[in-house]
């Protein structure tokens, strides 16, 4: 799936440019169309964690933009069968871009003092690692994100955080214009369009997750309100599932369940799924009796109107955060396709709305 991106696509004509910093390669077939769902979903766990960890490096930076760069450059560090070590984050075999040898449309950059730098063989410079940095740029902006005292361009943690640092122009910077920031990374309009299309598709991902149990154990009604405006200037980052007050709410997957209570969500459950995803449900009227490690279908609560849902019809506010693990920042994706598939047998009409 990812070899088509290869970074390693041939460096031939087509308006390819080369920055004094990062490598630019020609984009073959980039038309700005969003990638298919399989490409949006297919982020290895190690890469996903690196993207999410760097996603709040500066105001205006979203982790999906970093994922877009990683996807277009090296298929999230999988070019030519490479994989990332889940413990160290290092991608092997090491990934190198084409030699910058003065071929048509490509600037000639002799290796010079960078001979041997993280495996560069010469006689020409090459972009290095999963985020494809030229040696001078990586050295200027490098961050040792995993704290091992080495800033390694082949390490996803270091490379992604360094990319964030470069896009933001330092930790005190900000991104007000994503296209302009990406053009600093690569001066190709086609490249920027492809990265933005991937990032936008990922942010509004509508990918059903297999094996999920309907979280409402009874007749339920819902519509897709992902991104709808909510009080306090918020956007809706879940699906409101309307049901009779007191209808059981169950764990959608097996995992470790926790109770939560706050003014916004009221009585809520948090579920760290064994499938690697995080699930959240709010506005319960009461908790179930079993928490900790539980199986899918275990009752965790009952439909209610707690928190800021008072005054609305009884419902469950339900969220899915793909790939999120304890300590990771939020990563909500549209859960409506997942619950539509999981709740098809018990779903009533689609006319109820107006939750929170």
C-alpha positions in Angstrom: 0.0 0.0 0.0 2.7 2.5 0.9 5.3 1.5 -1.6 3.6 3.7 -4.2 4.7 6.7 -2.2 8.3 5.5 -1.9 9.8 8.7 -1.5 11.6 6.8 -3.7 9.6 7.7 -6.5 11.9 8.6 -9.3 13.3 12.2 -9.3 12.4 13.2 -12.8 11.2 16.5 -14.2 7.7 17.4 -13.3 8.6 20.6 -11.6 10.6 19.0 -8.8 12.4 21.5 -6.7 14.9 21.2 -3.9 15.1 23.4 -0.9 18.2 24.3 0.9 16.5 22.4 3.7 14.2 19.5 3.0 14.0 17.3 0.1 11.3 17.9 -2.6 10.4 15.1 -4.9 8.0 15.1 -7.8 4.5 14.0 -6.9 3.2 11.4 -9.3 -0.6 11.3 -9.6 -1.2 13.8 -6.8 -4.5 15.4 -7.5 -5.6 16.5 -4.1 -8.2 13.8 -3.7 -8.5 12.4 -0.2 -7.0 8.9 0.2 -9.2 5.9 0.5 -10.3 4.8 4.0 -7.7 2.0 4.1 -4.9 4.6 3.7 -6.4 6.8 6.4 -6.7 3.9 8.8 -3.4 2.3 8.1 -1.1 4.2 10.5 1.2 1.8 12.5 0.8 2.3 16.2 4.3 3.5 16.8 3.9 6.2 14.1 0.5 7.2 15.4 1.8 7.8 18.9 4.7 9.9 17.6 2.3 12.1 15.6 -0.1 12.6 18.5 2.7 13.3 20.9 3.9 16.2 18.6 0.5 17.4 17.7 0.4 20.2 20.3 3.9 21.4 19.8 2.8 24.9 18.9 -0.6 26.6 18.4 -2.1 25.8 15.1 -0.3 22.4 14.6 -2.6 19.4 14.4 -1.2 15.9 14.6 -3.0 14.9 11.4 -0.8 17.3 9.5 2.3 15.5 10.7 0.7 12.2 9.8 0.0 13.6 6.3 3.7 14.4 5.9 4.7 11.0 7.2 2.3 9.2 4.9 3.3 11.1 1.7 7.1 10.8 2.5 7.5 7.2 3.5 4.1 5.6 4.2 4.6 6.3 8.0 8.1 4.8 7.9 7.2 1.6 5.9 8.9 2.3 2.5 10.4 -0.8 1.1 9.2 -2.9 4.0 10.7 -0.9 6.8 9.2 -1.1 10.3 9.6 0.9 13.5 10.8 -0.8 16.7 7.9 -0.4 19.1 10.3 0.3 22.0 12.9 2.6 20.5 10.9 4.0 17.6 13.8 3.5 15.2 12.8 2.6 11.6 14.8 -0.2 10.0 16.0 -0.8 7.4 17.0 2.9 7.3 15.2 4.9 4.6 17.0 7.2 2.2 15.7 9.4 -0.5 17.2 9.5 -4.1 20.7 10.9 -4.5 20.5 14.7 -5.1 22.9 14.5 -8.0 21.7 17.2 -10.3 19.3 15.1 -12.4 16.7 17.1 -14.3 14.6 19.2 -11.9 16.8 18.3 -8.9 19.5 20.4 -7.4 23.0 18.9 -7.0 24.1 18.7 -3.4 27.5 17.0 -2.9 27.8 15.0 0.3 30.7 17.1 1.6 30.9 17.0 5.4 27.8 14.8 5.7 29.6 11.7 4.4 28.7 8.9 6.8 26.0 11.0 8.6 23.4 8.4 9.8 24.4 6.1 7.0 24.8 8.5 4.1 27.2 6.9 1.6 27.8 9.8 -0.8 28.9 11.2 -3.2 25.5 13.1 -3.0 23.3 14.1 -0.2 20.0 12.2 0.4 17.0 12.8 2.6 17.0 10.6 5.6 14.5 8.8 7.8 10.7 8.5 8.0 10.2 12.2 7.7 12.9 12.7 5.1 15.2 15.4 6.3 18.3 16.6 4.7 21.2 16.5 7.1 21.6 20.2 7.5 18.0 20.8 8.2 17.6 18.0 10.7 20.8 19.1 12.6 19.5 22.7 12.8 16.0 21.8 14.2 16.7 18.5 15.8 14.8 17.4 19.0 15.6 14.3 21.1 11.9 13.5 21.7 12.4 10.2 23.5 15.1 11.4 25.9 17.8 8.9 24.9 20.4 11.7 24.5 20.5 11.1 20.7 18.6 13.0 18.1 18.2 10.3 15.4 16.5 11.1 12.1 15.7 7.4 11.7 13.7 7.4 15.0 10.0 8.2 14.5 9.8 10.1 17.9 12.7 12.3 17.1 11.9 12.8 13.4 8.3 13.7 14.0 9.0 16.1 16.8 11.8 17.7 14.7 9.3 18.1 11.9 6.9 19.8 14.3 9.7 22.1 15.4 10.5 23.0 11.8 6.9 23.6 10.8 6.4 25.8 13.9 9.7 27.5 13.4 10.5 26.8 17.1 8.5 26.0 20.2 7.4 29.6 20.6 6.1 29.8 17.0 2.7 29.0 15.7 1.0 27.9 12.5 -1.5 30.3 11.1 -1.4 29.1 7.6 -0.9 25.3 7.1 -0.2 25.6 3.4 2.5 28.2 3.9 4.1 26.0 6.7 4.1 23.0 4.4 5.6 25.0 1.6 8.6 25.6 3.9 8.8 21.8 4.3 8.5 21.2 0.5 8.0 23.8 -2.2 5.7 21.7 -4.3 2.0 22.7 -4.5 1.1 19.1 -5.5 2.9 17.8 -2.4 1.1 20.3 -0.1 -2.3 19.4 -1.6 -1.7 15.7 -1.0 -0.6 16.2 2.6 -3.5 18.5 3.4 -6.0 16.1 1.7 -4.7 13.2 3.8 -4.7 15.3 7.0 -8.3 16.5 6.4 -9.5 13.0 5.6 -7.8 11.7 8.7 -9.3 14.4 10.9 -12.8 13.7 9.7 -12.3 9.9 9.5 -15.4 8.0 8.9 -14.0 4.5 9.2 -16.1 1.8 10.9 -14.2 -0.2 13.5 -14.8 -3.9 13.3 -15.9 -6.0 16.3 -17.6 -3.2 18.3 -20.7 -3.9 20.3 -23.5 -1.3 20.1 -22.9 0.8 23.3 -26.7 1.2 23.9 -28.3 -2.1 24.8 -31.8 -1.2 23.5 -33.7 0.8 20.9 -31.6 3.8 19.9 -31.8 6.8 17.6 -28.9 9.0 16.3 -27.7 11.1 13.4 -24.3 12.2 12.3 -23.5 15.5 14.1 -19.8 15.3 14.0 -18.3 18.8 14.0 -21.6 20.5 14.8 -21.4 23.7 17.0 -21.8 23.2 20.7 -21.9 25.6 23.7 -18.8 27.5 24.6 -17.5 27.6 21.0 -16.9 23.8 21.0 -17.4 21.4 18.1 -19.2 18.1 18.6 -16.6 15.3 18.7 -18.9 12.4 19.1 -22.3 11.0 18.4 -25.4 11.5 20.6 -27.3 8.2 20.9 -30.9 8.8 22.2 -32.7 6.1 24.1 -35.2 5.7 26.9 -33.9 6.9 30.3 -32.3 4.1 32.1 -31.5 1.9 29.1 -28.3 0.0 29.8 -25.0 1.3 28.3 -22.4 -1.4 27.7 -18.7 -1.6 26.9 -18.3 -1.6 23.1 -15.1 -3.7 23.4 -13.2 -5.6 26.0 -10.7 -3.4 28.0 -10.1 -1.5 31.2 -13.0 0.6 32.2 -12.9 3.6 34.5 -15.5 5.9 36.1 -15.5 9.6 35.6 -17.6 12.6 36.7 -17.3 16.2 35.6 -19.6 19.2 35.0 -19.5 18.7 31.2 -19.9 15.0 30.7 -21.5 14.2 34.1 -21.3 10.5 35.0 -19.1 9.1 32.3 -17.1 5.9 31.5 -13.6 5.8 30.0 -12.6 2.5 28.3 -9.1 1.7 27.3 -9.9 -0.9 24.7 -7.9 -4.1 24.2 -8.2 -3.3 20.5 -5.8 -0.3 21.0 -8.5 2.4 20.9 -10.0 4.6 23.6 -13.8 4.9 24.1 -15.7 7.5 26.1 -19.4 7.7 27.0 -21.1 10.6 28.9 -24.3 11.8 30.5 -25.1 8.5 32.3 -27.8 8.4 35.0 -25.9 5.8 37.0 -22.9 3.6 36.8 -22.9 -0.2 36.4 -21.5 -2.4 39.1 -18.4 -3.7 37.2 -15.3 -1.7 36.3 -11.6 -2.5 35.8 -10.9 -5.2 33.2 -14.2 -6.1 31.6 -15.6 -7.9 28.5 -17.5 -6.3 25.6 -21.2 -6.1 26.5 -20.6 -5.5 30.2 -23.0 -2.9 31.6 -21.0 0.2 32.5 -24.0 2.6 33.1 -27.5 3.7 32.1 -28.8 6.3 29.7 -29.3 9.7 31.4 -29.0 13.5 31.3 -26.2 14.2 33.7 -23.6 16.9 33.2 -24.5 19.7 30.7 -27.1 17.4 29.1 -29.8 18.5 31.6 -32.8 19.8 29.8 -32.1 17.6 26.7 -33.6 14.2 25.8 -31.9 11.2 27.5 -28.9 10.2 25.5 -25.3 8.8 25.5 -22.6 11.1 24.2 -20.2 8.5 22.7 -16.6 9.1 21.4 -13.9 6.9 19.8 -10.2 7.9 19.8 -8.4 5.5 17.5 -4.9 4.5 18.7 -5.1 6.5 21.9 -3.4 5.0 25.0 -3.0 6.3 28.5 -0.9 9.5 28.5 -1.7 10.2 24.8 -3.5 13.4 23.8 -7.1 13.2 22.6 -7.5 11.8 19.0 -11.3 11.8 18.4 -12.6 10.4 15.1 -16.2 10.4 13.8 -17.8 7.4 15.6 -21.1 7.5 13.6 -20.1 4.9 11.0 -19.0 2.5 13.7 -22.1 2.8 15.8 -24.3 2.7 12.6 -22.8 -0.7 11.8 -22.8 -2.0 15.4 -26.4 -0.8 16.2 -28.1 -1.6 12.9 -30.4 -4.2 14.5 -31.6 -1.8 17.3 -31.6 1.6 15.5 -34.9 3.3 15.2 -35.4 6.5 13.1 -32.7 9.1 12.5 -34.7 12.1 13.5 -33.7 12.7 17.1 -30.9 15.2 17.7 -30.0 18.1 20.0 -27.8 16.5 22.5 -24.4 17.8 23.8 
